[in-house]
């Protein structure tokens, strides 16, 4: 069994720690970019005021809710009113069974 010196173990641990800090720093940079992008695309966020990330997210949520309400009330997206006020007296069709159904590829042999 090969002995590993404490110095080598410490160097490996330090390298992993450095890599972890770099990765965490990159993730934070990506998050910051995402928040900046949200500030650009959401029109209700004030451009001249410094906002926390929570405040930015609240503006985004409010904007999404506003868009959803606008879509729900849009006249082209609402179903048309029913012109028939009474139910029709049409009888439903019978059940579809294998015996009374014709399938071109399937030949049923009733013996």
N, C-alpha and C positions, 0 to 999 in steps of 0.2 A: 504494500500500500504506500502510495506516494504521499509524503507529508507536504502540506501547503502552508507556506509561511503566513503569519498574521499580516505582514506587510502586503502580500499579494492579495489576500482576502480584503483588506482595507481598500486597496486600489480598485478592485472590482466593484466593491460596494459604492465607492465614490463615483465611479463611472456610471453605475446604474442610477445613482441619485442625480447626477448631472443630466443624464438622458431624460429622466423623469421630470426634472425641472424644465428642461427645454420643451418637452412635449406639453407640459401644463401651460407653459408660456405661449406656445403656439395655439393651444385651445382657447386661451383667454384672448389672444389677438383675433382669432376667428370670431369669437363671440362679440367682441367690440366692433368688428366689421359688420356683423349682422345687425347690431343695434343701430349703427350708423346708416345702414341700408334702410332699415325700418323708418328711421327719421326722415329719409329722403322720399320714400314712397307713400307714406301715410299723410294725407293733406291736413289732418286735424292737429298734428303735432306742431307746436310753435317752434319756429326756426331760431328765434332770438333769445330763447330761454333755456337755461341748463336744466335738464331733467334727469332724474335717476332712472335706472333700468326698470324699476317697478312702475314708475310713471309712464315710461315709454310703452311698456306692455299694456298698461291700462288704456292708453290712447288707442293702441292697436285693437284691443278687445272691443272698445266702444265703437271704433270704426267698422269692425266686422259685424257687430250687432246692427249698426245703422244700415249697412249694405244689405244684410239679411232682411230687415224690415222693409226696405225699399223694394226688394225683389218680391216679397210676399204680397205687397200691395200693388204691384205693377199690373195694369189692366190686361196686358197680353199674356200674363202668366196665370191669371185666375181663370178657373173653369167657367164656361158660359152658363147662364141661368137655364134651368130646365123649362122648356115650353110646354111639355105635357104634365098636367097636374094630376091626371088620373092614371092608374096602372092599366096597361094593355091586357086584353084577355087572351093573349097568345099562349098556347100550350107549349111547354118545353119539349124539345126533341127527346126521343127515347134514348136509352143507354146504348153506348157503342159496345157491342160484343163481337167476339171473333166470328161467330156464325153469320152475322148480318153485315160484316165488313168485308170489302174486297180489297185485297192487297195484291198488286200486280206481280211482285216477286215471290209471294208465298202461295203455295197451293195447299189447301186443306183437304185432306181425304177423310171423309166421314164414313167409315165402314162399320 
